[in-house]
Amino acid sequence: MAGNNNSWFKEKILMGRTWGEFIRDNITIGNFIALLFILWGIYCMVYRIIAGMGPTTNLSDDYPWGLWIGFDILVGIALAAPGLTVGTAVHLFGLEEYHDFARPAVLSSLVGYIFAVFALLFDLGRYYRIFYLLGYSWGFTSILFLIGWHFFLYINISIIEFAPVVCEWLDWPRARKFFNKLTIWATIFGVIIAGGHQSALGGLFLVMPEKLHPLWYSAFLPPFFLLSAIFGGICMVIFESTITHRALRHLIPHHDPEDFDRKIIGLGKAAASAMYIYLILKLLDFAHYHKWIYLKGFYGFWYLFELIGFVLIPALMITSGVRMRRAIWVKIGAVLAILGVILNRLNVCIIAFKWYVPFSQKYYPAWTEVGLSAGVVAMLIVTYRFIVNRMPVLFEHPKYKSEH
């Protein structure tokens, strides 16, 4: 039994190498940098648990939500929407042309949500009570209760959607067949759940009209958050697939760069369409509430910088790339759109929050907050790469190829 276990571990985890070979192969500059970020993050996590929130953050009664909510949750969940977008398009609407993008998209959502909830633990005063909302404390009138339950449900949905990959890796044909049958139902339920909490994250700020700058505050915050998550999720698929198809090309047999670029252009069409709808709603909201009176000063410039620089310009770049069949423009536009989603979430949660307060009195994240967030991101990347290198995510398992 011990010999079988060692053989399984060597084959499945070490990928056929000995411990010495595995360690030597992973001594790289990139892994060393990732290790430094992870160690920094672990130190900040331990320090936060031992010392509490006060000494480890710059949060206060005036600024109860900081970087850990603005970046780890609002940004993290928005960019963890590839499963909602591409995964749904393949499994629910039958766009088999993008089948190769579906599994990486579902994996992105799965690890994104898991690490977002993991980071959330350190922002909760009584983190050990996070499971209370599942059966102990029921708050049906609370948006946070809705979001908490949706996070829990969507993680389980993502596990079901990704389970066939794990079953192929472990060679469990019966379990794979069972989870394949559940995939379509999990996808349908996932669209409802993910769409609900993506918009509900924007709904959190509807109760604070006097604290959020009028340029960002709107009754349309829920659809704004949902739409930006949709095009942000598609752009993340473009960004991630571009990186993986370069860095992990050895895992992709018969890679066809021209076919890949053609599919990237197709994803660009969907992303640009969502971005134009988002822009139209933004303009309608801007005109309806007569917001041009707020365009003076720093916040007016910053609002235009976000909207033009990271929504309009990327949308035009992607459109030009689609029309001219230039995938590089689609990829650059996707990166700018991702930065735009990050900027929007940080503006709503931190920068434009309590906008009337002088900058010297505003919230700035402590080094421990930055370190913890950086460590979580590094852990997410390492986990994603670990799974992709071992499981049939970027390639089709030869034993099950005919069943895909």
LUMNU-283488 format. One record per residue (C-alpha): chain; y, z, x; residue number from 1. Coordinates in steps of 0.5 Angstrom, whole numbers. Last residue first. Example, Ala and Ser with C-alpha at 12.3 -4.5 7.8 and 13.67 -1.06 7.14 Angstrom:
<tidren chaine="A" north="-2" up="14" east="27" num="2"/>
<tidren chaine="A" north="-9" up="16" east="25" num="1"/>
% end
This chain:
<tidren chaine="A" north="32" up="-50" east="-32" num="404"/>
<tidren chaine="A" north="24" up="-50" east="-33" num="403"/>
<tidren chaine="A" north="22" up="-56" east="-28" num="402"/>
<tidren chaine="A" north="25" up="-52" east="-23" num="401"/>
<tidren chaine="A" north="21" up="-45" east="-24" num="400"/>
<tidren chaine="A" north="17" up="-45" east="-18" num="399"/>
<tidren chaine="A" north="22" up="-49" east="-13" num="398"/>
<tidren chaine="A" north="27" up="-43" east="-15" num="397"/>
<tidren chaine="A" north="34" up="-47" east="-16" num="396"/>
<tidren chaine="A" north="39" up="-46" east="-12" num="395"/>
<tidren chaine="A" north="46" up="-43" east="-11" num="394"/>
<tidren chaine="A" north="44" up="-37" east="-15" num="393"/>
<tidren chaine="A" north="36" up="-36" east="-13" num="392"/>
<tidren chaine="A" north="36" up="-29" east="-10" num="391"/>
<tidren chaine="A" north="37" up="-27" east="-3" num="390"/>
<tidren chaine="A" north="43" up="-30" east="0" num="389"/>
<tidren chaine="A" north="47" up="-30" east="-7" num="388"/>
<tidren chaine="A" north="45" up="-22" east="-8" num="387"/>
<tidren chaine="A" north="48" up="-20" east="-1" num="386"/>
<tidren chaine="A" north="54" up="-24" east="-1" num="385"/>
<tidren chaine="A" north="56" up="-21" east="-8" num="384"/>
<tidren chaine="A" north="54" up="-14" east="-5" num="383"/>
<tidren chaine="A" north="59" up="-16" east="1" num="382"/>
<tidren chaine="A" north="64" up="-18" east="-3" num="381"/>
<tidren chaine="A" north="64" up="-12" east="-8" num="380"/>
<tidren chaine="A" north="64" up="-7" east="-3" num="379"/>
<tidren chaine="A" north="70" up="-11" east="1" num="378"/>
<tidren chaine="A" north="74" up="-10" east="-6" num="377"/>
<tidren chaine="A" north="72" up="-3" east="-7" num="376"/>
<tidren chaine="A" north="74" up="-1" east="0" num="375"/>
<tidren chaine="A" north="81" up="-5" east="-1" num="374"/>
<tidren chaine="A" north="82" up="-1" east="-7" num="373"/>
<tidren chaine="A" north="80" up="6" east="-4" num="372"/>
<tidren chaine="A" north="85" up="4" east="2" num="371"/>
<tidren chaine="A" north="91" up="2" east="-2" num="370"/>
<tidren chaine="A" north="90" up="8" east="-7" num="369"/>
<tidren chaine="A" north="89" up="13" east="0" num="368"/>
<tidren chaine="A" north="96" up="9" east="3" num="367"/>
<tidren chaine="A" north="100" up="12" east="-3" num="366"/>
<tidren chaine="A" north="102" up="7" east="-8" num="365"/>
<tidren chaine="A" north="109" up="6" east="-10" num="364"/>
<tidren chaine="A" north="112" up="9" east="-16" num="363"/>
<tidren chaine="A" north="120" up="8" east="-18" num="362"/>
<tidren chaine="A" north="125" up="13" east="-16" num="361"/>
<tidren chaine="A" north="128" up="9" east="-10" num="360"/>
<tidren chaine="A" north="128" up="3" east="-14" num="359"/>
<tidren chaine="A" north="132" up="6" east="-19" num="358"/>
<tidren chaine="A" north="129" up="7" east="-26" num="357"/>
<tidren chaine="A" north="131" up="2" east="-32" num="356"/>
<tidren chaine="A" north="125" up="-2" east="-31" num="355"/>
<tidren chaine="A" north="120" up="4" east="-33" num="354"/>
<tidren chaine="A" north="114" up="-1" east="-32" num="353"/>
<tidren chaine="A" north="117" up="-8" east="-30" num="352"/>
<tidren chaine="A" north="113" up="-7" east="-23" num="351"/>
<tidren chaine="A" north="107" up="-3" east="-25" num="350"/>
<tidren chaine="A" north="103" up="-4" east="-31" num="349"/>
<tidren chaine="A" north="106" up="-11" east="-33" num="348"/>
<tidren chaine="A" north="108" up="-13" east="-27" num="347"/>
<tidren chaine="A" north="102" up="-12" east="-23" num="346"/>
<tidren chaine="A" north="98" up="-16" east="-29" num="345"/>
<tidren chaine="A" north="103" up="-22" east="-28" num="344"/>
<tidren chaine="A" north="102" up="-22" east="-21" num="343"/>
<tidren chaine="A" north="95" up="-22" east="-21" num="342"/>
<tidren chaine="A" north="94" up="-27" east="-26" num="341"/>
<tidren chaine="A" north="99" up="-31" east="-22" num="340"/>
<tidren chaine="A" north="95" up="-30" east="-15" num="339"/>
<tidren chaine="A" north="89" up="-33" east="-19" num="338"/>
<tidren chaine="A" north="94" up="-39" east="-21" num="337"/>
<tidren chaine="A" north="96" up="-40" east="-14" num="336"/>
<tidren chaine="A" north="89" up="-41" east="-12" num="335"/>
<tidren chaine="A" north="87" up="-45" east="-18" num="334"/>
<tidren chaine="A" north="93" up="-50" east="-16" num="333"/>
<tidren chaine="A" north="90" up="-51" east="-9" num="332"/>
<tidren chaine="A" north="83" up="-52" east="-11" num="331"/>
<tidren chaine="A" north="86" up="-57" east="-16" num="330"/>
<tidren chaine="A" north="90" up="-61" east="-11" num="329"/>
<tidren chaine="A" north="84" up="-61" east="-6" num="328"/>
<tidren chaine="A" north="80" up="-64" east="-12" num="327"/>
<tidren chaine="A" north="84" up="-71" east="-12" num="326"/>
<tidren chaine="A" north="82" up="-75" east="-18" num="325"/>
<tidren chaine="A" north="89" up="-78" east="-18" num="324"/>
<tidren chaine="A" north="90" up="-75" east="-26" num="323"/>
<tidren chaine="A" north="86" up="-69" east="-25" num="322"/>
<tidren chaine="A" north="90" up="-67" east="-18" num="321"/>
<tidren chaine="A" north="96" up="-68" east="-22" num="320"/>
<tidren chaine="A" north="94" up="-64" east="-27" num="319"/>
<tidren chaine="A" north="92" up="-58" east="-23" num="318"/>
<tidren chaine="A" north="99" up="-59" east="-19" num="317"/>
<tidren chaine="A" north="102" up="-59" east="-26" num="316"/>
<tidren chaine="A" north="99" up="-53" east="-28" num="315"/>
<tidren chaine="A" north="100" up="-49" east="-21" num="314"/>
<tidren chaine="A" north="107" up="-51" east="-22" num="313"/>
<tidren chaine="A" north="108" up="-48" east="-29" num="312"/>
<tidren chaine="A" north="104" up="-42" east="-28" num="311"/>
<tidren chaine="A" north="105" up="-39" east="-21" num="310"/>
<tidren chaine="A" north="112" up="-41" east="-19" num="309"/>
<tidren chaine="A" north="115" up="-42" east="-26" num="308"/>
<tidren chaine="A" north="112" up="-36" east="-30" num="307"/>
<tidren chaine="A" north="112" up="-31" east="-24" num="306"/>
<tidren chaine="A" north="118" up="-33" east="-21" num="305"/>
<tidren chaine="A" north="122" up="-34" east="-27" num="304"/>
<tidren chaine="A" north="120" up="-27" east="-29" num="303"/>
<tidren chaine="A" north="122" up="-24" east="-22" num="302"/>
<tidren chaine="A" north="129" up="-28" east="-23" num="301"/>
<tidren chaine="A" north="130" up="-25" east="-29" num="300"/>
<tidren chaine="A" north="128" up="-18" east="-26" num="299"/>
<tidren chaine="A" north="133" up="-18" east="-21" num="298"/>
<tidren chaine="A" north="139" up="-20" east="-24" num="297"/>
<tidren chaine="A" north="141" up="-24" east="-31" num="296"/>
<tidren chaine="A" north="135" up="-27" east="-35" num="295"/>
<tidren chaine="A" north="135" up="-21" east="-40" num="294"/>
<tidren chaine="A" north="140" up="-25" east="-45" num="293"/>
<tidren chaine="A" north="135" up="-31" east="-45" num="292"/>
<tidren chaine="A" north="130" up="-26" east="-48" num="291"/>
<tidren chaine="A" north="132" up="-29" east="-55" num="290"/>
<tidren chaine="A" north="126" up="-25" east="-59" num="289"/>
<tidren chaine="A" north="124" up="-32" east="-62" num="288"/>
<tidren chaine="A" north="126" up="-36" east="-56" num="287"/>
<tidren chaine="A" north="122" up="-32" east="-51" num="286"/>
<tidren chaine="A" north="116" up="-32" east="-55" num="285"/>
<tidren chaine="A" north="116" up="-39" east="-57" num="284"/>
<tidren chaine="A" north="116" up="-40" east="-49" num="283"/>
<tidren chaine="A" north="111" up="-36" east="-47" num="282"/>
<tidren chaine="A" north="106" up="-39" east="-53" num="281"/>
<tidren chaine="A" north="108" up="-46" east="-50" num="280"/>
<tidren chaine="A" north="106" up="-43" east="-43" num="279"/>
<tidren chaine="A" north="99" up="-40" east="-45" num="278"/>
<tidren chaine="A" north="97" up="-47" east="-48" num="277"/>
<tidren chaine="A" north="99" up="-50" east="-42" num="276"/>
<tidren chaine="A" north="95" up="-45" east="-38" num="275"/>
<tidren chaine="A" north="89" up="-46" east="-42" num="274"/>
<tidren chaine="A" north="89" up="-54" east="-42" num="273"/>
<tidren chaine="A" north="90" up="-53" east="-34" num="272"/>
<tidren chaine="A" north="84" up="-49" east="-33" num="271"/>
<tidren chaine="A" north="80" up="-54" east="-38" num="270"/>
<tidren chaine="A" north="82" up="-60" east="-34" num="269"/>
<tidren chaine="A" north="81" up="-56" east="-27" num="268"/>
<tidren chaine="A" north="74" up="-55" east="-29" num="267"/>
<tidren chaine="A" north="73" up="-62" east="-30" num="266"/>
<tidren chaine="A" north="76" up="-63" east="-23" num="265"/>
<tidren chaine="A" north="71" up="-58" east="-20" num="264"/>
<tidren chaine="A" north="66" up="-62" east="-23" num="263"/>
<tidren chaine="A" north="68" up="-69" east="-19" num="262"/>
<tidren chaine="A" north="69" up="-65" east="-13" num="261"/>
<tidren chaine="A" north="62" up="-62" east="-13" num="260"/>
<tidren chaine="A" north="59" up="-69" east="-15" num="259"/>
<tidren chaine="A" north="63" up="-72" east="-9" num="258"/>
<tidren chaine="A" north="61" up="-66" east="-4" num="257"/>
<tidren chaine="A" north="53" up="-68" east="-6" num="256"/>
<tidren chaine="A" north="49" up="-62" east="-3" num="255"/>
<tidren chaine="A" north="42" up="-64" east="-3" num="254"/>
<tidren chaine="A" north="39" up="-57" east="-2" num="253"/>
<tidren chaine="A" north="44" up="-51" east="-3" num="252"/>
<tidren chaine="A" north="43" up="-45" east="1" num="251"/>
<tidren chaine="A" north="45" up="-48" east="8" num="250"/>
<tidren chaine="A" north="52" up="-49" east="5" num="249"/>
<tidren chaine="A" north="53" up="-42" east="4" num="248"/>
<tidren chaine="A" north="60" up="-42" east="8" num="247"/>
<tidren chaine="A" north="62" up="-48" east="5" num="246"/>
<tidren chaine="A" north="59" up="-49" east="-2" num="245"/>
<tidren chaine="A" north="61" up="-41" east="-3" num="244"/>
<tidren chaine="A" north="68" up="-42" east="-1" num="243"/>
<tidren chaine="A" north="69" up="-48" east="-6" num="242"/>
<tidren chaine="A" north="65" up="-44" east="-11" num="241"/>
<tidren chaine="A" north="69" up="-38" east="-11" num="240"/>
<tidren chaine="A" north="76" up="-41" east="-12" num="239"/>
<tidren chaine="A" north="73" up="-46" east="-17" num="238"/>
<tidren chaine="A" north="70" up="-40" east="-21" num="237"/>
<tidren chaine="A" north="76" up="-36" east="-20" num="236"/>
<tidren chaine="A" north="80" up="-42" east="-23" num="235"/>
<tidren chaine="A" north="76" up="-42" east="-29" num="234"/>
<tidren chaine="A" north="76" up="-34" east="-30" num="233"/>
<tidren chaine="A" north="84" up="-34" east="-29" num="232"/>
<tidren chaine="A" north="84" up="-40" east="-34" num="231"/>
<tidren chaine="A" north="81" up="-35" east="-39" num="230"/>
<tidren chaine="A" north="84" up="-29" east="-37" num="229"/>
<tidren chaine="A" north="91" up="-31" east="-38" num="228"/>
<tidren chaine="A" north="89" up="-33" east="-45" num="227"/>
<tidren chaine="A" north="86" up="-26" east="-46" num="226"/>
<tidren chaine="A" north="92" up="-23" east="-43" num="225"/>
<tidren chaine="A" north="97" up="-27" east="-47" num="224"/>
<tidren chaine="A" north="93" up="-26" east="-53" num="223"/>
<tidren chaine="A" north="94" up="-19" east="-53" num="222"/>
<tidren chaine="A" north="101" up="-19" east="-50" num="221"/>
<tidren chaine="A" north="103" up="-23" east="-56" num="220"/>
<tidren chaine="A" north="107" up="-17" east="-59" num="219"/>
<tidren chaine="A" north="111" up="-18" east="-53" num="218"/>
<tidren chaine="A" north="114" up="-14" east="-47" num="217"/>
<tidren chaine="A" north="114" up="-18" east="-41" num="216"/>
<tidren chaine="A" north="122" up="-20" east="-41" num="215"/>
<tidren chaine="A" north="123" up="-14" east="-45" num="214"/>
<tidren chaine="A" north="122" up="-9" east="-39" num="213"/>
<tidren chaine="A" north="116" up="-4" east="-41" num="212"/>
<tidren chaine="A" north="118" up="3" east="-42" num="211"/>
<tidren chaine="A" north="122" up="2" east="-49" num="210"/>
<tidren chaine="A" north="116" up="-2" east="-52" num="209"/>
<tidren chaine="A" north="111" up="3" east="-50" num="208"/>
<tidren chaine="A" north="105" up="3" east="-56" num="207"/>
<tidren chaine="A" north="104" up="-5" east="-55" num="206"/>
<tidren chaine="A" north="102" up="-4" east="-47" num="205"/>
<tidren chaine="A" north="95" up="-2" east="-49" num="204"/>
<tidren chaine="A" north="94" up="-8" east="-53" num="203"/>
<tidren chaine="A" north="94" up="-12" east="-47" num="202"/>
<tidren chaine="A" north="88" up="-9" east="-45" num="201"/>
<tidren chaine="A" north="86" up="-10" east="-52" num="200"/>
<tidren chaine="A" north="86" up="-18" east="-51" num="199"/>
<tidren chaine="A" north="81" up="-18" east="-45" num="198"/>
<tidren chaine="A" north="77" up="-12" east="-49" num="197"/>
<tidren chaine="A" north="76" up="-17" east="-55" num="196"/>
<tidren chaine="A" north="75" up="-23" east="-52" num="195"/>
<tidren chaine="A" north="69" up="-20" east="-47" num="194"/>
<tidren chaine="A" north="66" up="-17" east="-53" num="193"/>
<tidren chaine="A" north="66" up="-23" east="-58" num="192"/>
<tidren chaine="A" north="64" up="-28" east="-52" num="191"/>
<tidren chaine="A" north="59" up="-23" east="-50" num="190"/>
<tidren chaine="A" north="55" up="-23" east="-57" num="189"/>
<tidren chaine="A" north="54" up="-30" east="-57" num="188"/>
<tidren chaine="A" north="52" up="-30" east="-49" num="187"/>
<tidren chaine="A" north="47" up="-24" east="-50" num="186"/>
<tidren chaine="A" north="44" up="-28" east="-56" num="185"/>
<tidren chaine="A" north="44" up="-35" east="-52" num="184"/>
<tidren chaine="A" north="41" up="-31" east="-46" num="183"/>
<tidren chaine="A" north="35" up="-27" east="-50" num="182"/>
<tidren chaine="A" north="30" up="-32" east="-50" num="181"/>
<tidren chaine="A" north="31" up="-33" east="-42" num="180"/>
<tidren chaine="A" north="30" up="-25" east="-42" num="179"/>
<tidren chaine="A" north="23" up="-26" east="-45" num="178"/>
<tidren chaine="A" north="21" up="-32" east="-41" num="177"/>
<tidren chaine="A" north="24" up="-29" east="-34" num="176"/>
<tidren chaine="A" north="20" up="-22" east="-36" num="175"/>
<tidren chaine="A" north="13" up="-26" east="-37" num="174"/>
<tidren chaine="A" north="15" up="-30" east="-30" num="173"/>
<tidren chaine="A" north="16" up="-24" east="-26" num="172"/>
<tidren chaine="A" north="16" up="-28" east="-19" num="171"/>
<tidren chaine="A" north="21" up="-22" east="-16" num="170"/>
<tidren chaine="A" north="26" up="-27" east="-15" num="169"/>
<tidren chaine="A" north="25" up="-31" east="-21" num="168"/>
<tidren chaine="A" north="26" up="-25" east="-25" num="167"/>
<tidren chaine="A" north="32" up="-23" east="-22" num="166"/>
<tidren chaine="A" north="35" up="-30" east="-24" num="165"/>
<tidren chaine="A" north="32" up="-29" east="-31" num="164"/>
<tidren chaine="A" north="36" up="-22" east="-31" num="163"/>
<tidren chaine="A" north="43" up="-25" east="-30" num="162"/>
<tidren chaine="A" north="44" up="-26" east="-37" num="161"/>
<tidren chaine="A" north="41" up="-19" east="-39" num="160"/>
<tidren chaine="A" north="45" up="-16" east="-34" num="159"/>
<tidren chaine="A" north="51" up="-19" east="-36" num="158"/>
<tidren chaine="A" north="50" up="-17" east="-43" num="157"/>
<tidren chaine="A" north="49" up="-10" east="-41" num="156"/>
<tidren chaine="A" north="56" up="-10" east="-37" num="155"/>
<tidren chaine="A" north="59" up="-13" east="-43" num="154"/>
<tidren chaine="A" north="57" up="-7" east="-47" num="153"/>
<tidren chaine="A" north="59" up="-1" east="-43" num="152"/>
<tidren chaine="A" north="66" up="-5" east="-42" num="151"/>
<tidren chaine="A" north="66" up="-6" east="-49" num="150"/>
<tidren chaine="A" north="65" up="2" east="-50" num="149"/>
<tidren chaine="A" north="71" up="3" east="-45" num="148"/>
<tidren chaine="A" north="76" up="-2" east="-48" num="147"/>
<tidren chaine="A" north="75" up="1" east="-55" num="146"/>
<tidren chaine="A" north="76" up="8" east="-53" num="145"/>
<tidren chaine="A" north="82" up="6" east="-49" num="144"/>
<tidren chaine="A" north="85" up="3" east="-55" num="143"/>
<tidren chaine="A" north="84" up="9" east="-59" num="142"/>
<tidren chaine="A" north="83" up="9" east="-67" num="141"/>
<tidren chaine="A" north="76" up="10" east="-67" num="140"/>
<tidren chaine="A" north="76" up="16" east="-62" num="139"/>
<tidren chaine="A" north="69" up="18" east="-61" num="138"/>
<tidren chaine="A" north="67" up="24" east="-56" num="137"/>
<tidren chaine="A" north="60" up="26" east="-55" num="136"/>
<tidren chaine="A" north="56" up="19" east="-55" num="135"/>
<tidren chaine="A" north="58" up="14" east="-51" num="134"/>
<tidren chaine="A" north="65" up="16" east="-50" num="133"/>
<tidren chaine="A" north="62" up="22" east="-46" num="132"/>
<tidren chaine="A" north="60" up="18" east="-41" num="131"/>
<tidren chaine="A" north="66" up="18" east="-37" num="130"/>
<tidren chaine="A" north="65" up="26" east="-37" num="129"/>
<tidren chaine="A" north="64" up="26" east="-29" num="128"/>
<tidren chaine="A" north="70" up="23" east="-28" num="127"/>
<tidren chaine="A" north="74" up="29" east="-30" num="126"/>
<tidren chaine="A" north="81" up="27" east="-27" num="125"/>
<tidren chaine="A" north="80" up="19" east="-28" num="124"/>
<tidren chaine="A" north="83" up="15" east="-23" num="123"/>
<tidren chaine="A" north="77" up="16" east="-18" num="122"/>
<tidren chaine="A" north="72" up="14" east="-24" num="121"/>
<tidren chaine="A" north="76" up="7" east="-25" num="120"/>
<tidren chaine="A" north="74" up="4" east="-18" num="119"/>
<tidren chaine="A" north="66" up="5" east="-21" num="118"/>
<tidren chaine="A" north="68" up="1" east="-27" num="117"/>
<tidren chaine="A" north="72" up="-4" east="-24" num="116"/>
<tidren chaine="A" north="66" up="-5" east="-19" num="115"/>
<tidren chaine="A" north="61" up="-6" east="-25" num="114"/>
<tidren chaine="A" north="65" up="-11" east="-28" num="113"/>
<tidren chaine="A" north="66" up="-15" east="-22" num="112"/>
<tidren chaine="A" north="59" up="-15" east="-20" num="111"/>
<tidren chaine="A" north="57" up="-17" east="-27" num="110"/>
<tidren chaine="A" north="63" up="-22" east="-28" num="109"/>
<tidren chaine="A" north="62" up="-25" east="-21" num="108"/>
<tidren chaine="A" north="54" up="-26" east="-22" num="107"/>
<tidren chaine="A" north="55" up="-29" east="-29" num="106"/>
<tidren chaine="A" north="60" up="-34" east="-26" num="105"/>
<tidren chaine="A" north="55" up="-35" east="-20" num="104"/>
<tidren chaine="A" north="49" up="-37" east="-25" num="103"/>
<tidren chaine="A" north="53" up="-42" east="-29" num="102"/>
<tidren chaine="A" north="56" up="-46" east="-24" num="101"/>
<tidren chaine="A" north="50" up="-50" east="-22" num="100"/>
<tidren chaine="A" north="49" up="-51" east="-30" num="99"/>
<tidren chaine="A" north="56" up="-55" east="-30" num="98"/>
<tidren chaine="A" north="53" up="-61" east="-33" num="97"/>
<tidren chaine="A" north="49" up="-57" east="-37" num="96"/>
<tidren chaine="A" north="55" up="-57" east="-42" num="95"/>
<tidren chaine="A" north="51" up="-54" east="-48" num="94"/>
<tidren chaine="A" north="56" up="-50" east="-52" num="93"/>
<tidren chaine="A" north="53" up="-43" east="-51" num="92"/>
<tidren chaine="A" north="49" up="-43" east="-45" num="91"/>
<tidren chaine="A" north="54" up="-48" east="-41" num="90"/>
<tidren chaine="A" north="61" up="-46" east="-44" num="89"/>
<tidren chaine="A" north="59" up="-39" east="-44" num="88"/>
<tidren chaine="A" north="58" up="-38" east="-37" num="87"/>
<tidren chaine="A" north="64" up="-42" east="-35" num="86"/>
<tidren chaine="A" north="69" up="-38" east="-39" num="85"/>
<tidren chaine="A" north="66" up="-31" east="-41" num="84"/>
<tidren chaine="A" north="62" up="-31" east="-35" num="83"/>
<tidren chaine="A" north="68" up="-33" east="-30" num="82"/>
<tidren chaine="A" north="72" up="-27" east="-33" num="81"/>
<tidren chaine="A" north="72" up="-22" east="-27" num="80"/>
<tidren chaine="A" north="79" up="-24" east="-25" num="79"/>
<tidren chaine="A" north="82" up="-21" east="-31" num="78"/>
<tidren chaine="A" north="77" up="-15" east="-31" num="77"/>
<tidren chaine="A" north="79" up="-14" east="-23" num="76"/>
<tidren chaine="A" north="87" up="-15" east="-25" num="75"/>
<tidren chaine="A" north="87" up="-10" east="-30" num="74"/>
<tidren chaine="A" north="82" up="-5" east="-28" num="73"/>
<tidren chaine="A" north="82" up="-5" east="-20" num="72"/>
<tidren chaine="A" north="89" up="-8" east="-20" num="71"/>
<tidren chaine="A" north="94" up="-4" east="-25" num="70"/>
<tidren chaine="A" north="89" up="1" east="-26" num="69"/>
<tidren chaine="A" north="88" up="4" east="-19" num="68"/>
<tidren chaine="A" north="95" up="1" east="-17" num="67"/>
<tidren chaine="A" north="98" up="6" east="-22" num="66"/>
<tidren chaine="A" north="98" up="9" east="-28" num="65"/>
<tidren chaine="A" north="100" up="16" east="-30" num="64"/>
<tidren chaine="A" north="107" up="14" east="-28" num="63"/>
<tidren chaine="A" north="112" up="19" east="-31" num="62"/>
<tidren chaine="A" north="107" up="24" east="-31" num="61"/>
<tidren chaine="A" north="106" up="23" east="-24" num="60"/>
<tidren chaine="A" north="102" up="18" east="-19" num="59"/>
<tidren chaine="A" north="103" up="18" east="-12" num="58"/>
<tidren chaine="A" north="96" up="19" east="-10" num="57"/>
<tidren chaine="A" north="91" up="23" east="-6" num="56"/>
<tidren chaine="A" north="95" up="30" east="-6" num="55"/>
<tidren chaine="A" north="95" up="30" east="-13" num="54"/>
<tidren chaine="A" north="89" up="27" east="-16" num="53"/>
<tidren chaine="A" north="84" up="32" east="-13" num="52"/>
<tidren chaine="A" north="83" up="34" east="-6" num="51"/>
<tidren chaine="A" north="75" up="34" east="-5" num="50"/>
<tidren chaine="A" north="74" up="28" east="-10" num="49"/>
<tidren chaine="A" north="80" up="24" east="-7" num="48"/>
<tidren chaine="A" north="78" up="25" east="0" num="47"/>
<tidren chaine="A" north="71" up="23" east="-1" num="46"/>
<tidren chaine="A" north="74" up="16" east="-4" num="45"/>
<tidren chaine="A" north="79" up="15" east="1" num="44"/>
<tidren chaine="A" north="74" up="16" east="6" num="43"/>
<tidren chaine="A" north="69" up="11" east="3" num="42"/>
<tidren chaine="A" north="75" up="6" east="2" num="41"/>
<tidren chaine="A" north="76" up="7" east="10" num="40"/>
<tidren chaine="A" north="69" up="6" east="11" num="39"/>
<tidren chaine="A" north="69" up="0" east="7" num="38"/>
<tidren chaine="A" north="75" up="-3" east="10" num="37"/>
<tidren chaine="A" north="72" up="-2" east="17" num="36"/>
<tidren chaine="A" north="65" up="-5" east="15" num="35"/>
<tidren chaine="A" north="68" up="-11" east="12" num="34"/>
<tidren chaine="A" north="72" up="-13" east="18" num="33"/>
<tidren chaine="A" north="66" up="-12" east="22" num="32"/>
<tidren chaine="A" north="62" up="-16" east="18" num="31"/>
<tidren chaine="A" north="67" up="-22" east="19" num="30"/>
<tidren chaine="A" north="67" up="-21" east="26" num="29"/>
<tidren chaine="A" north="60" up="-22" east="26" num="28"/>
<tidren chaine="A" north="54" up="-17" east="28" num="27"/>
<tidren chaine="A" north="49" up="-19" east="22" num="26"/>
<tidren chaine="A" north="44" up="-23" east="26" num="25"/>
<tidren chaine="A" north="43" up="-18" east="31" num="24"/>
<tidren chaine="A" north="42" up="-13" east="25" num="23"/>
<tidren chaine="A" north="37" up="-17" east="22" num="22"/>
<tidren chaine="A" north="33" up="-19" east="28" num="21"/>
<tidren chaine="A" north="33" up="-12" east="30" num="20"/>
<tidren chaine="A" north="30" up="-10" east="23" num="19"/>
<tidren chaine="A" north="25" up="-16" east="23" num="18"/>
<tidren chaine="A" north="26" up="-22" east="19" num="17"/>
<tidren chaine="A" north="23" up="-25" east="13" num="16"/>
<tidren chaine="A" north="29" up="-25" east="9" num="15"/>
<tidren chaine="A" north="31" up="-18" east="11" num="14"/>
<tidren chaine="A" north="31" up="-16" east="3" num="13"/>
<tidren chaine="A" north="25" up="-20" east="0" num="12"/>
<tidren chaine="A" north="21" up="-22" east="6" num="11"/>
<tidren chaine="A" north="21" up="-15" east="10" num="10"/>
<tidren chaine="A" north="22" up="-11" east="4" num="9"/>
<tidren chaine="A" north="15" up="-14" east="1" num="8"/>
<tidren chaine="A" north="12" up="-14" east="7" num="7"/>
<tidren chaine="A" north="13" up="-7" east="8" num="6"/>
<tidren chaine="A" north="11" up="-5" east="1" num="5"/>
<tidren chaine="A" north="5" up="-9" east="2" num="4"/>
<tidren chaine="A" north="3" up="-5" east="9" num="3"/>
<tidren chaine="A" north="5" up="2" east="6" num="2"/>
<tidren chaine="A" north="0" up="0" east="0" num="1"/>
% end
